[in-house]
Amino acid sequence: MTAPSEDLARLAELYGVATSYNPSPDRTVAASATALTLTLTALGVDVTNPATALTAREHDLSTRLLPPTVVSWTGAPLPPALTSLPAGTRLRIETEQGETRSSPEQLPPGVHGLTAVTPDGRTATAHLVVAPPHIPPPTGRSYGLLVQLYSLLSHHSWGMGDLGDLAELTAWAGRGLGAGFVQVNPLHAAVPGAPTDPSPYRPSSRRFPDPVHLRVEDIPEYAYVTAPDTIRSLTERAGRLREAVLEKGALIDRDAVWDLKREALELLREVPLGPGRRAAYADFLAEEGQALEDHATWCALAEVHGSDWSTWPPPLRDPRSPETARARTELMDRVDFHCRLAWLTDAQLTGAQRAAREAGMPVGVVHDLAVGVHPGGADAWAQQEYFAPGMSVGAPPDAFNARGQDWGLPPWRPDRLAESGYAPYRRLLKALFRYAGALRIDHVMGLFRLWWVPQGHPPTEGTYVRYDAEAMLAILVLEASRAGSVVIGEDLGTVEPGVRETLRARGVLGTSVLWFERDWNGDGRPLPPDRWRSDCLATATTHDLPSTAARLSGDHVELRHRLGLLTRDLAEERAEAAADTGEWLEVLTRLGLLHSTGGAHGTSTEEAEIQAVHRFLLRTPARLVGVWLPDAVGDRRPQNLPGTWDQYPNWRLPIADAEGTPVTLETLASSARLHALMEVLRAARAARGQAG
């Protein structure tokens, strides 16, 4: 590995590109000259002569009046970017609300236009983000359910869980279980084409939802379709899909589901919209504007040229080319179809959140924001100027993965975001908060920095690129506060010092998973409940981890052994897993949380232990406590097994009971095991409330 020159290293630092990283507290690894050169090139820097580029960068930074985006927190002193302007500088501020101000004091929250003119005639413009100091915390304390929506089938689903099922789940969980929220996987638009990547974390667009989640029968025009025989045939085929998953052991087939729904939605489109519906659709088109038109255009072009825009005819790879405009006009019927799908899906998402709040949930639906998007998808095509060409997001080598990781997601360019006032980021958050009671941000550390991997190089040849975390957080706080939504950051694993503290100060909750909560700075034993942080969502597991039943039984070790994923001897892995579980069971017993088995419901040892785990979570001060819905019925299978592709059916399994039999929403609602677990949470919350 070639070491970078001093000029190259200094140049990288001035562009926020790290020259080293720490895989462990006592070890520093230098970034290679190749990593720095390719990363700077992706940021638009000419590194042919690093010394010349360095001189130009230093001159730009020393002479500019304002950075492209300035952040001001309500109630805090004005930022240095404003207080350090030359004496006598005149300011002109065009607010979001259409007012013109000359002082940055007491501005309303928003992203405003700022112009500064110095006494010697120099002028600079910037975006001024004014944000509340923090996101308001959730009202009170609540528990809720965590579920991968596709895995939750009902007797009305077309082969996978849908938004009708989500609305039904929230209504039942809120009224019948006392739950305060339901968290789901990302519902972003997937890249079309068979076979579709089933992972919800590599979408075509994060900005628009996927119409595969639509409940077709709940669309008003469904009642007026003039081809009843065709509809009957479609619903019969959907029933066979559902039966195959629930009764014949088939995997969830997203492509087959979408084929049926698309055919049905084409029929529904033939039904004229009534005046009120037409007006609502027109309002949606006007509000979403260019972003929706771009998304729908990509969808229409993908039907003709395939789902990877980098393989399209060259003129169509540019969303602003005359050829693309001409193709949009020629495909206007298909563009309108995809616009309408976005509108219908948005409406059902809004309906699910409304059902949750009407059921008494203080939070409602918690949506999930993926780290990035597929490089061939709609967002990467429409927002090319914001993405770093030739780069992918990943993770550096560490003690758990010596080769590092490449996630195949193009990163946003921090400089382009700042120049735009974070426009695409703002639009993304605004759209999601429209129907989210809370938003979970996957890998929230990405607001601070991301590991960039040059394409064609291993992850070990990557480096960190820093983002303006203050600006990213200010936009997040601004939009969440406007929507009255909670924000949960997924901050598991190695986290840069100071990040959790900064997030907490701005009202972003963290994520704490029981099995990882140990006294890492002390004896390494399980962390007592009173030492857990309060500003978090506390859970027993996640979609990427073994279910609680699997962890308690050791089944997760056996599964990895069967798939050839273990890196050590099976006996050694079994012993370590048993010791880890044993330590936690000893804590649960000592705290009096592990009750005897038997009783009215014939509670098994496994059920008693799962109940004890959740009693422990309720014993912590965590503001939110989440129950992985498959845990409530003893499902032993993970929804996703990291490190596998075709060895394991990731993202395609229905929720099942302890015997592996798929369980419907209707069966869940009558499950004695589920109700016994939820009663534990209800009773613990009541007891805590009385003690308080």
C-alpha positions as CSV (number, residue, x, y, z in Angstrom):
1,M,0.0,0.0,0.0
2,T,1.5,3.4,-1.1
3,A,1.5,6.1,1.6
4,P,0.0,9.5,0.5
5,S,2.3,12.5,0.1
6,E,2.0,15.3,2.7
7,D,0.2,17.5,0.2
8,L,-2.3,14.8,-0.7
9,A,-3.0,14.0,2.9
10,R,-3.5,17.7,3.8
11,L,-5.7,18.2,0.7
12,A,-7.8,15.2,1.8
13,E,-8.3,16.6,5.3
14,L,-9.5,19.9,3.9
15,Y,-12.2,18.1,2.0
16,G,-13.3,16.0,5.0
17,V,-11.6,12.8,3.7
18,A,-10.0,10.8,6.5
19,T,-6.3,9.9,6.2
20,S,-6.6,7.1,8.8
21,Y,-9.1,5.1,10.8
22,N,-9.2,3.2,14.1
23,P,-10.4,-0.4,13.9
24,S,-9.8,-0.6,17.6
25,P,-9.0,2.0,20.3
26,D,-5.4,1.1,20.4
27,R,-4.8,0.8,16.6
28,T,-4.6,3.3,13.8
29,V,-4.5,2.3,10.1
30,A,-3.5,4.9,7.5
31,A,-5.5,5.3,4.3
32,S,-3.7,4.5,1.1
33,A,-2.8,7.1,-1.5
34,T,-5.1,5.3,-3.9
35,A,-8.0,5.6,-1.5
36,L,-7.4,9.3,-1.0
37,T,-6.9,10.0,-4.7
38,L,-10.0,8.2,-5.9
39,T,-12.2,9.7,-3.2
40,L,-11.0,13.2,-3.9
41,T,-11.6,12.6,-7.6
42,A,-15.2,11.5,-6.8
43,L,-15.6,14.8,-5.0
44,G,-14.7,16.7,-8.2
45,V,-11.1,17.5,-7.1
46,D,-8.3,17.5,-9.7
47,V,-5.5,15.7,-7.9
48,T,-3.1,15.6,-10.9
49,N,-1.0,18.0,-8.9
50,P,-1.8,17.8,-5.2
51,A,0.3,20.8,-4.3
52,T,-1.6,23.0,-6.7
53,A,-5.0,21.7,-5.6
54,L,-4.0,22.2,-2.0
55,T,-3.1,25.9,-2.6
56,A,-6.4,26.5,-4.4
57,R,-8.4,24.8,-1.6
58,E,-6.6,26.8,1.2
59,H,-7.2,30.0,-0.8
60,D,-10.9,29.2,-1.2
61,L,-11.4,28.5,2.5
62,S,-9.5,31.5,3.7
63,T,-11.3,34.0,1.4
64,R,-14.9,32.8,1.4
65,L,-17.3,34.9,3.5
66,L,-19.8,32.1,4.2
67,P,-20.0,28.4,3.9
68,P,-22.7,27.2,1.5
69,T,-25.0,26.2,4.5
70,V,-25.1,27.9,7.9
71,V,-26.9,26.4,10.9
72,S,-28.5,28.4,13.6
73,W,-30.2,26.8,16.6
74,T,-33.2,28.5,18.2
75,G,-32.3,29.9,21.6
76,A,-28.5,29.5,21.1
77,P,-25.9,32.1,20.3
78,L,-25.5,33.0,16.6
79,P,-23.1,30.6,14.8
80,P,-19.5,31.7,14.2
81,A,-20.1,31.9,10.5
82,L,-22.3,35.0,11.1
83,T,-20.5,36.5,14.1
84,S,-17.1,36.4,12.3
85,L,-18.3,38.4,9.3
86,P,-16.4,41.7,8.8
87,A,-17.8,44.6,10.9
88,G,-20.5,46.5,9.0
89,T,-21.6,43.6,6.8
90,R,-25.2,43.9,5.8
91,L,-27.4,40.8,5.8
92,R,-30.5,40.1,3.8
93,I,-32.6,37.1,4.7
94,E,-35.4,35.8,2.6
95,T,-37.4,33.5,4.9
96,E,-39.3,30.4,3.9
97,Q,-42.4,32.3,4.9
98,G,-41.7,35.0,2.2
99,E,-40.5,37.7,4.6
100,T,-37.4,39.8,4.2
101,R,-35.2,40.3,7.3
102,S,-32.0,42.2,7.9
103,S,-31.2,40.4,11.2
104,P,-30.6,36.7,11.9
105,E,-32.0,37.1,15.4
106,Q,-35.4,35.5,16.2
107,L,-36.0,33.9,12.8
108,P,-38.7,31.3,12.4
109,P,-37.6,27.7,11.9
110,G,-36.9,26.8,8.3
111,V,-34.3,26.9,5.5
112,H,-33.9,30.6,4.5
113,G,-31.9,32.4,1.8
114,L,-29.0,34.5,3.2
115,T,-27.1,37.2,1.4
116,A,-24.1,39.0,3.0
117,V,-22.6,42.2,1.6
118,T,-19.4,43.5,3.2
119,P,-18.4,47.2,3.4
120,D,-15.8,46.7,0.6
121,G,-18.5,45.3,-1.7
122,R,-17.8,41.6,-1.5
123,T,-21.0,39.4,-1.6
124,A,-21.8,35.9,-0.5
125,T,-24.9,33.8,-0.4
126,A,-25.8,30.8,1.7
127,H,-28.6,28.7,3.0
128,L,-29.5,29.5,6.6
129,V,-31.0,26.5,8.5
130,V,-32.8,27.6,11.6
131,A,-33.9,24.6,13.7
132,P,-35.3,24.0,17.2
133,P,-32.7,22.9,19.7
134,H,-33.9,19.3,19.8
135,I,-36.7,16.9,18.7
136,P,-39.4,16.8,21.4
137,P,-39.3,13.4,23.2
138,P,-42.0,10.8,22.9
139,T,-45.0,11.4,25.1
140,G,-44.6,9.2,28.2
141,R,-43.2,5.6,27.9
142,S,-44.6,2.9,25.7
143,Y,-44.0,-0.5,24.3
144,G,-44.7,-1.7,20.8
145,L,-44.2,-4.3,18.1
146,L,-41.4,-4.7,15.6
147,V,-42.3,-6.5,12.3
148,Q,-41.2,-7.0,8.8
149,L,-44.4,-6.1,7.0
150,Y,-44.0,-8.6,4.1
151,S,-43.8,-11.4,6.6
152,L,-47.2,-10.6,8.2
153,L,-49.8,-12.3,6.1
154,S,-53.5,-12.2,6.8
155,H,-56.4,-14.0,5.1
156,H,-56.7,-11.0,2.8
157,S,-53.1,-10.7,1.7
158,W,-52.0,-11.4,-1.8
159,G,-49.1,-13.6,-0.9
160,M,-47.3,-11.1,1.4
161,G,-48.2,-8.6,4.1
162,D,-49.5,-5.3,2.9
163,L,-50.7,-1.9,4.1
164,G,-54.1,-3.2,4.8
165,D,-52.5,-5.7,7.2
166,L,-50.5,-2.9,8.7
167,A,-53.6,-0.8,9.4
168,E,-55.3,-3.9,10.9
169,L,-52.2,-4.6,13.1
170,T,-52.0,-1.1,14.4
171,A,-55.7,-1.0,15.2
172,W,-55.6,-4.3,17.1
173,A,-52.2,-3.7,18.8
174,G,-53.3,-0.2,20.0
175,R,-56.7,-1.2,21.3
176,G,-56.2,-4.8,22.3
177,L,-52.6,-4.9,23.5
178,G,-52.0,-1.4,24.8
179,A,-49.1,-1.0,22.3
180,G,-47.8,2.5,21.6
181,F,-46.2,1.8,18.2
182,V,-45.5,-0.6,15.4
183,Q,-42.1,-0.5,13.7
184,V,-41.8,-1.9,10.1
185,N,-39.0,-2.4,7.6
186,P,-38.3,0.1,4.9
187,L,-41.2,0.4,2.5
188,H,-39.1,2.2,-0.1
189,A,-39.7,1.5,-3.8
190,A,-37.7,-1.6,-4.9
191,V,-35.8,-2.0,-8.2
192,P,-38.2,-3.7,-10.5
193,G,-37.5,-6.8,-12.6
194,A,-37.4,-10.5,-11.8
195,P,-35.9,-11.6,-9.7
196,T,-36.2,-8.5,-7.5
197,D,-33.6,-8.0,-4.8
198,P,-35.8,-8.9,-1.8
199,S,-33.8,-6.7,0.6
200,P,-35.7,-3.6,1.7
201,Y,-32.4,-1.9,2.4
202,R,-31.2,-1.6,-1.2
203,P,-34.1,0.2,-2.8
204,S,-34.6,2.0,-6.1
205,S,-35.9,5.1,-4.3
206,R,-36.1,6.1,-0.7
207,R,-38.2,9.1,-1.6
208,F,-41.2,7.1,-2.8
209,P,-42.9,4.0,-1.4
210,D,-43.3,0.7,-3.2
211,P,-46.8,0.0,-4.6
212,V,-46.4,-3.7,-4.0
213,H,-47.6,-3.0,-0.5
214,L,-50.9,-1.7,-1.7
215,R,-54.1,-3.4,-0.5
216,V,-55.8,-3.4,-3.8
217,E,-59.3,-4.0,-2.5
218,D,-59.1,-0.8,-0.3
219,I,-58.6,1.5,-3.3
220,P,-62.0,3.2,-3.8
221,E,-62.0,2.6,-7.6
222,Y,-61.9,-1.2,-6.9
223,A,-65.6,-1.3,-6.4
224,Y,-66.3,0.1,-9.9
225,V,-64.1,-2.1,-12.0
226,T,-66.0,-3.2,-15.1
227,A,-64.2,-6.5,-15.6
228,P,-65.4,-8.7,-12.6
229,D,-64.3,-11.9,-14.2
230,T,-60.7,-10.7,-14.5
231,I,-60.7,-9.4,-10.9
232,R,-62.2,-12.7,-9.7
233,S,-59.4,-14.6,-11.5
234,L,-56.7,-12.3,-10.0
235,T,-58.0,-12.7,-6.5
236,E,-58.2,-16.5,-7.0
237,R,-54.6,-16.5,-8.1
238,A,-53.7,-14.3,-5.1
239,G,-55.4,-16.8,-2.9
240,R,-53.2,-19.6,-4.3
241,L,-50.1,-17.5,-3.7
242,R,-51.2,-17.0,-0.1
243,E,-52.1,-20.6,0.4
244,A,-48.7,-21.7,-1.0
245,V,-46.9,-19.6,1.7
246,L,-49.2,-20.4,4.6
247,E,-49.9,-24.0,4.0
248,K,-47.3,-25.5,1.6
249,G,-44.0,-24.1,2.8
250,A,-43.4,-21.7,-0.1
251,L,-41.3,-18.6,0.3
252,I,-42.8,-15.2,-0.1
253,D,-42.6,-14.4,-3.9
254,R,-42.6,-10.6,-4.2
255,D,-42.3,-10.8,-8.0
256,A,-45.4,-13.0,-8.3
257,V,-47.3,-10.7,-5.9
258,W,-46.4,-7.7,-7.9
259,D,-47.4,-9.3,-11.2
260,L,-50.9,-9.8,-9.9
261,K,-51.2,-6.4,-8.3
262,R,-49.9,-4.6,-11.3
263,E,-52.5,-6.3,-13.5
264,A,-55.2,-5.4,-11.0
265,L,-54.0,-1.8,-10.8
266,E,-54.0,-1.5,-14.5
267,L,-57.7,-2.4,-14.4
268,L,-58.4,0.1,-11.6
269,R,-56.8,2.8,-13.6
270,E,-59.5,2.5,-16.2
271,V,-62.1,3.6,-13.7
272,P,-62.5,7.4,-13.9
273,L,-61.6,9.3,-10.7
274,G,-64.5,11.3,-9.2
275,P,-64.2,15.1,-8.9
276,G,-62.9,14.9,-5.3
277,R,-60.4,12.1,-6.0
278,R,-59.2,13.9,-9.2
279,A,-58.6,17.1,-7.2
280,A,-56.7,15.2,-4.5
281,Y,-54.6,13.5,-7.2
282,A,-53.9,16.9,-8.8
283,D,-52.8,18.3,-5.4
284,F,-50.4,15.4,-4.9
285,L,-48.9,15.9,-8.3
286,A,-48.4,19.6,-7.6
287,E,-46.9,19.0,-4.2
288,E,-44.4,16.3,-5.3
289,G,-43.5,18.1,-8.5
290,Q,-40.3,17.3,-10.3
291,A,-39.2,14.6,-7.9
292,L,-42.3,12.5,-8.6
293,E,-42.1,13.2,-12.4
294,D,-38.5,12.0,-12.4
295,H,-39.4,8.9,-10.4
296,A,-42.3,8.0,-12.6
297,T,-40.2,8.7,-15.7
298,W,-37.5,6.3,-14.5
299,C,-40.2,3.6,-13.9
300,A,-41.6,4.1,-17.3
301,L,-38.2,4.0,-19.0
302,A,-37.3,0.9,-17.0
303,E,-40.2,-0.9,-18.5
304,V,-38.7,-0.4,-21.9
305,H,-34.9,-0.4,-21.3
306,G,-34.4,-2.4,-18.1
307,S,-34.0,-1.5,-14.5
308,D,-30.3,-0.3,-14.6
309,W,-30.2,3.1,-16.1
310,S,-26.4,2.8,-16.7
311,T,-27.2,0.4,-19.5
312,W,-29.8,2.6,-21.2
313,P,-29.1,4.5,-24.5
314,P,-26.6,7.2,-23.5
315,P,-29.0,10.2,-24.0
316,L,-31.6,8.7,-21.6
317,R,-29.0,8.3,-18.8
318,D,-29.3,12.1,-18.3
319,P,-32.7,12.9,-16.7
320,R,-32.5,16.5,-18.1
321,S,-31.6,15.7,-21.7
322,P,-33.9,16.6,-24.7
323,E,-34.1,12.9,-25.5
324,T,-35.4,12.1,-22.0
325,A,-37.9,14.9,-22.2
326,R,-39.1,13.5,-25.6
327,A,-39.3,9.9,-24.1
328,R,-41.3,11.2,-21.2
329,T,-43.8,12.7,-23.5
330,E,-44.0,9.5,-25.6
331,L,-44.5,7.4,-22.4
332,M,-46.8,9.9,-20.7
333,D,-49.5,7.2,-20.2
334,R,-47.0,5.0,-18.3
335,V,-45.6,8.0,-16.4
336,D,-49.0,8.9,-15.2
337,F,-49.6,5.3,-14.2
338,H,-46.6,5.3,-11.9
339,C,-47.5,8.7,-10.5
340,R,-50.9,7.4,-9.6
341,L,-49.3,4.3,-7.9
342,A,-47.2,6.7,-5.7
343,W,-50.4,8.6,-4.8
344,L,-52.4,5.5,-3.9
345,T,-49.5,4.1,-1.8
346,D,-49.0,7.4,0.0
347,A,-52.7,7.5,0.8
348,Q,-52.7,4.0,2.3
349,L,-49.5,4.7,4.3
350,T,-51.3,7.8,5.7
351,G,-54.3,5.7,6.5
352,A,-52.2,3.2,8.5
353,Q,-50.8,6.0,10.6
354,R,-54.3,7.4,11.1
355,A,-55.6,4.0,12.2
356,A,-52.7,3.7,14.7
357,R,-53.5,7.1,16.3
358,E,-57.2,6.4,16.3
359,A,-56.4,3.2,18.2
360,G,-54.7,5.3,20.9
361,M,-51.1,4.8,20.0
362,P,-49.0,7.8,21.1
363,V,-46.4,7.2,18.4
364,G,-48.0,5.0,15.8
365,V,-46.1,3.6,12.8
366,V,-42.3,3.7,13.0
367,H,-40.9,3.7,9.5
368,D,-37.4,2.8,8.6
369,L,-35.0,4.8,6.4
370,A,-32.4,2.8,4.6
371,V,-28.7,3.9,4.4
372,G,-28.8,4.4,0.6
373,V,-30.2,3.4,-2.7
374,H,-29.4,1.0,-5.6
375,P,-26.9,2.5,-8.0
376,G,-29.1,1.6,-11.0
377,G,-32.3,2.8,-9.5
378,A,-34.6,5.9,-9.8
379,D,-32.9,8.1,-7.1
380,A,-29.4,7.4,-8.4
381,W,-30.6,8.4,-11.9
382,A,-32.7,11.5,-11.0
383,Q,-30.2,12.9,-8.5
384,Q,-26.9,12.1,-10.2
385,E,-25.4,15.5,-9.3
386,Y,-25.7,14.6,-5.6
387,F,-24.1,11.1,-5.8
388,A,-20.3,10.4,-5.8
389,P,-19.5,8.6,-9.0
390,G,-17.5,5.4,-8.8
391,M,-18.0,5.1,-5.0
392,S,-19.9,2.7,-2.7
393,V,-20.8,2.9,1.0
394,G,-19.5,0.1,3.2
395,A,-17.6,-0.5,6.5
396,P,-13.9,-0.7,7.2
397,P,-12.2,-3.9,8.4
398,D,-12.6,-4.6,12.1
399,A,-12.3,-7.4,14.6
400,F,-15.4,-9.1,13.3
401,N,-14.8,-8.7,9.5
402,A,-11.1,-8.5,8.5
403,R,-12.1,-7.8,4.8
404,G,-14.5,-5.0,5.5
405,Q,-17.8,-4.6,3.8
406,D,-19.1,-3.1,0.5
407,W,-22.8,-2.5,0.6
408,G,-23.2,-1.5,-3.0
409,L,-24.9,1.9,-2.3
410,P,-23.6,5.1,-3.9
411,P,-23.0,7.8,-1.3
412,W,-24.2,11.4,-1.3
413,R,-21.6,14.0,-1.9
414,P,-21.4,16.2,1.2
415,D,-20.3,19.3,-0.9
416,R,-23.3,19.1,-3.2
417,L,-25.7,18.6,-0.4
418,A,-24.3,21.7,1.3
419,E,-24.5,23.8,-1.9
420,S,-28.2,22.9,-2.3
421,G,-29.1,23.6,1.3
422,Y,-29.6,19.8,1.7
423,A,-32.5,19.9,-0.7
424,P,-32.8,16.2,-1.5
425,Y,-32.3,15.2,2.1
426,R,-35.0,17.7,3.2
427,R,-37.5,16.4,0.6
428,L,-36.8,12.9,1.6
429,L,-37.4,13.5,5.3
430,K,-40.5,15.6,4.6
431,A,-42.1,12.8,2.5
432,L,-41.4,10.1,5.1
433,F,-42.6,12.2,8.1
434,R,-45.9,12.8,6.4
435,Y,-47.0,9.3,7.4
436,A,-44.5,8.3,10.1
437,G,-45.2,8.7,13.8
438,A,-41.5,8.0,14.2
439,L,-38.6,7.4,11.9
440,R,-35.8,4.8,12.5
441,I,-32.6,5.8,10.7
442,D,-30.5,2.8,9.8
443,H,-26.8,3.3,10.5
444,V,-27.4,6.8,12.0
445,M,-23.7,7.2,12.3
446,G,-23.9,8.0,8.5
447,L,-25.0,11.5,9.4
448,F,-21.5,12.1,10.6
449,R,-19.3,10.0,8.3
450,L,-19.5,7.1,5.8
451,W,-16.9,4.6,4.6
452,W,-16.4,5.2,0.9
453,V,-15.2,2.2,-1.2
454,P,-13.8,2.9,-4.7
455,Q,-15.5,0.6,-7.2
456,G,-13.3,-2.2,-8.3
457,H,-11.3,-2.1,-5.1
458,P,-11.7,-4.1,-1.9
459,P,-13.3,-2.4,1.2
460,T,-9.8,-2.3,2.7
461,E,-8.9,0.3,0.1
462,G,-11.7,2.7,1.3
463,T,-11.7,5.6,3.7
464,Y,-14.1,7.7,5.8
465,V,-15.7,10.8,4.3
466,R,-17.1,13.3,6.8
467,Y,-20.5,15.0,6.4
468,D,-21.6,18.2,8.1
469,A,-23.3,16.5,11.0
470,E,-24.6,19.7,12.4
471,A,-26.4,20.6,9.2
472,M,-27.7,17.0,8.7
473,L,-29.0,17.0,12.3
474,A,-30.5,20.5,12.0
475,I,-32.5,19.4,8.9
476,L,-33.6,16.2,10.7
477,V,-34.6,18.1,13.9
478,L,-36.4,20.7,11.8
479,E,-38.5,18.3,9.8
480,A,-39.2,15.9,12.7
481,S,-40.3,18.8,14.9
482,R,-42.6,20.1,12.1
483,A,-44.2,16.7,11.8
484,G,-44.4,16.0,15.5
485,S,-42.5,12.8,15.0
486,V,-39.9,10.8,17.0
487,V,-36.6,9.8,15.6
488,I,-34.7,6.6,16.5
489,G,-31.1,6.1,15.4
490,E,-29.8,2.6,14.8
491,D,-26.4,3.1,16.6
492,L,-25.3,-0.5,17.2
493,G,-21.7,-1.6,16.8
494,T,-18.6,0.6,16.8
495,V,-19.6,4.3,17.2
496,E,-17.2,7.2,16.9
497,P,-16.6,9.0,20.2
498,G,-19.1,11.8,20.9
499,V,-21.7,10.7,18.3
500,R,-24.2,9.2,20.7
501,E,-23.9,12.3,23.0
502,T,-24.5,14.6,20.1
503,L,-27.5,12.6,18.9
504,R,-29.0,12.5,22.4
505,A,-28.6,16.3,22.8
506,R,-30.6,16.8,19.7
507,G,-33.4,14.4,20.8
508,V,-32.5,11.4,18.6
509,L,-33.1,8.2,20.5
510,G,-30.6,5.3,20.2
511,T,-31.1,1.6,19.9
512,S,-30.2,-0.8,22.7
513,V,-30.3,-4.6,22.1
514,L,-30.3,-6.7,25.3
515,W,-27.6,-9.2,24.3
516,F,-25.1,-6.4,23.5
517,E,-25.7,-4.4,26.6
518,R,-22.7,-5.3,28.8
519,D,-20.3,-3.4,31.0
520,W,-17.7,-3.1,28.3
521,N,-15.6,-0.7,30.3
522,G,-15.7,-2.9,33.4
523,D,-16.1,-6.6,34.0
524,G,-17.9,-7.3,30.7
525,R,-20.9,-8.7,32.5
526,P,-24.6,-7.9,31.6
527,L,-25.4,-4.3,32.2
528,P,-27.9,-3.9,35.1
529,P,-31.2,-2.4,34.0
530,D,-30.7,0.8,36.0
531,R,-27.5,1.6,34.1
532,W,-29.2,1.4,30.7
533,R,-29.7,4.7,28.9
534,S,-33.2,6.2,28.9
535,D,-33.2,7.8,25.5
536,C,-33.5,4.7,23.4
537,L,-35.6,2.0,21.9
538,A,-34.8,-1.2,23.9
539,T,-35.3,-4.6,22.3
540,A,-34.3,-8.2,22.6
541,T,-33.4,-8.6,18.9
542,T,-33.7,-7.1,15.4
543,H,-34.2,-8.4,11.9
544,D,-30.5,-9.0,11.5
545,L,-30.1,-11.1,14.7
546,P,-31.3,-14.4,15.9
547,S,-34.8,-14.5,17.4
548,T,-34.9,-14.7,21.2
549,A,-36.1,-18.4,21.1
550,A,-33.2,-19.3,18.8
551,R,-30.6,-17.5,21.0
552,L,-32.0,-19.2,24.2
553,S,-31.9,-22.6,22.6
554,G,-28.7,-22.2,20.7
555,D,-30.5,-22.8,17.4
556,H,-28.7,-19.8,15.9
557,V,-25.3,-21.6,16.2
558,E,-26.7,-24.7,14.6
559,L,-28.1,-22.8,11.7
560,R,-24.8,-21.1,11.0
561,H,-23.1,-24.5,11.3
562,R,-25.4,-26.1,8.7
563,L,-24.7,-23.2,6.3
564,G,-21.0,-23.5,6.8
565,L,-20.7,-19.9,8.2
566,L,-18.8,-20.7,11.5
567,T,-15.2,-19.6,11.6
568,R,-14.4,-21.7,14.7
569,D,-15.0,-25.2,15.9
570,L,-18.7,-26.0,16.5
571,A,-18.1,-27.1,20.1
572,E,-16.4,-23.8,20.8
573,E,-19.2,-21.8,19.3
574,R,-21.8,-23.7,21.2
575,A,-19.9,-23.2,24.5
576,E,-19.5,-19.5,24.0
577,A,-23.2,-19.0,23.1
578,A,-24.4,-21.1,26.1
579,A,-22.1,-19.1,28.4
580,D,-23.5,-15.8,27.1
581,T,-27.1,-16.9,27.4
582,G,-26.4,-18.4,30.9
583,E,-25.0,-15.1,32.2
584,W,-28.2,-13.4,31.2
585,L,-30.5,-16.1,32.6
586,E,-28.6,-15.8,35.9
587,V,-29.2,-12.1,35.9
588,L,-32.9,-12.6,35.2
589,T,-33.2,-15.1,38.0
590,R,-31.3,-12.9,40.5
591,L,-33.6,-10.0,39.7
592,G,-36.7,-12.2,40.2
593,L,-37.8,-11.7,36.6
594,L,-37.8,-15.4,35.6
595,H,-41.0,-16.9,36.9
596,S,-41.8,-20.6,37.3
597,T,-43.3,-22.4,34.4
598,G,-46.8,-23.9,34.1
599,G,-49.8,-21.9,35.1
600,A,-53.0,-21.1,33.3
601,H,-51.4,-21.0,29.8
602,G,-49.1,-24.0,30.4
603,T,-46.1,-21.7,30.0
604,S,-43.0,-23.6,28.8
605,T,-39.5,-22.9,30.0
606,E,-38.7,-21.1,26.8
607,E,-41.8,-18.9,27.0
608,A,-41.0,-18.0,30.6
609,E,-37.5,-17.0,29.6
610,I,-38.7,-14.8,26.8
611,Q,-41.2,-13.2,29.2
612,A,-38.3,-12.6,31.7
613,V,-36.2,-10.9,28.9
614,H,-39.1,-8.5,28.3
615,R,-39.6,-7.9,32.0
616,F,-36.0,-6.9,32.1
617,L,-36.4,-4.5,29.2
618,L,-39.3,-2.9,31.1
619,R,-37.1,-2.6,34.2
620,T,-34.7,-0.3,32.3
621,P,-35.5,3.4,31.9
622,A,-35.8,3.1,28.1
623,R,-38.5,5.4,26.7
624,L,-39.5,2.8,24.1
625,V,-39.5,-1.0,24.5
626,G,-39.9,-3.1,21.3
627,V,-41.2,-6.7,21.0
628,W,-40.0,-8.5,17.9
629,L,-43.4,-9.9,16.8
630,P,-42.0,-13.4,15.8
631,D,-40.7,-13.7,19.4
632,A,-44.3,-13.5,20.6
633,V,-45.0,-16.9,19.0
634,G,-41.6,-18.6,19.3
635,D,-40.3,-18.2,15.7
636,R,-36.8,-19.5,15.6
637,R,-35.7,-18.3,12.2
638,P,-34.0,-14.9,11.5
639,Q,-35.6,-12.8,8.8
640,N,-32.1,-12.0,7.5
641,L,-28.8,-13.8,8.0
642,P,-26.0,-11.4,7.3
643,G,-23.2,-12.9,5.2
644,T,-25.5,-15.0,3.1
645,W,-27.1,-14.6,-0.2
646,D,-28.6,-17.7,-1.8
647,Q,-27.7,-20.0,1.1
648,Y,-30.6,-18.7,3.2
649,P,-34.0,-17.2,2.2
650,N,-33.4,-13.7,3.5
651,W,-36.4,-11.4,3.5
652,R,-38.8,-14.1,2.2
653,L,-40.1,-15.9,5.3
654,P,-43.5,-15.5,6.8
655,I,-43.8,-15.2,10.6
656,A,-44.0,-18.8,12.0
657,D,-44.6,-20.5,15.4
658,A,-42.0,-22.6,17.3
659,E,-42.7,-25.6,15.0
660,G,-42.1,-23.5,11.9
661,T,-45.8,-23.3,10.9
662,P,-46.6,-19.9,9.3
663,V,-48.9,-17.8,11.4
664,T,-51.4,-15.3,10.0
665,L,-52.4,-12.0,11.5
666,E,-55.7,-13.5,12.6
667,T,-53.9,-16.4,14.3
668,L,-51.6,-13.9,16.1
669,A,-54.6,-12.1,17.4
670,S,-55.9,-15.2,19.1
671,S,-52.5,-16.6,20.2
672,A,-52.4,-17.4,24.0
673,R,-48.7,-17.3,23.9
674,L,-48.6,-13.8,22.4
675,H,-51.2,-12.5,24.8
676,A,-49.4,-13.9,27.8
677,L,-46.2,-12.1,26.7
678,M,-48.0,-8.8,26.0
679,E,-49.7,-9.1,29.4
680,V,-46.3,-9.2,31.0
681,L,-45.5,-5.8,29.4
682,R,-48.9,-4.4,30.3
683,A,-48.6,-5.5,33.9
684,A,-45.0,-4.3,34.2
685,R,-45.9,-0.9,32.8
686,A,-48.9,-0.7,35.2
687,A,-46.7,-1.6,38.2
688,R,-44.1,0.9,37.2
689,G,-46.7,3.6,36.8
690,Q,-48.1,2.9,40.3
691,A,-44.5,2.9,41.8
692,G,-43.9,6.3,40.0
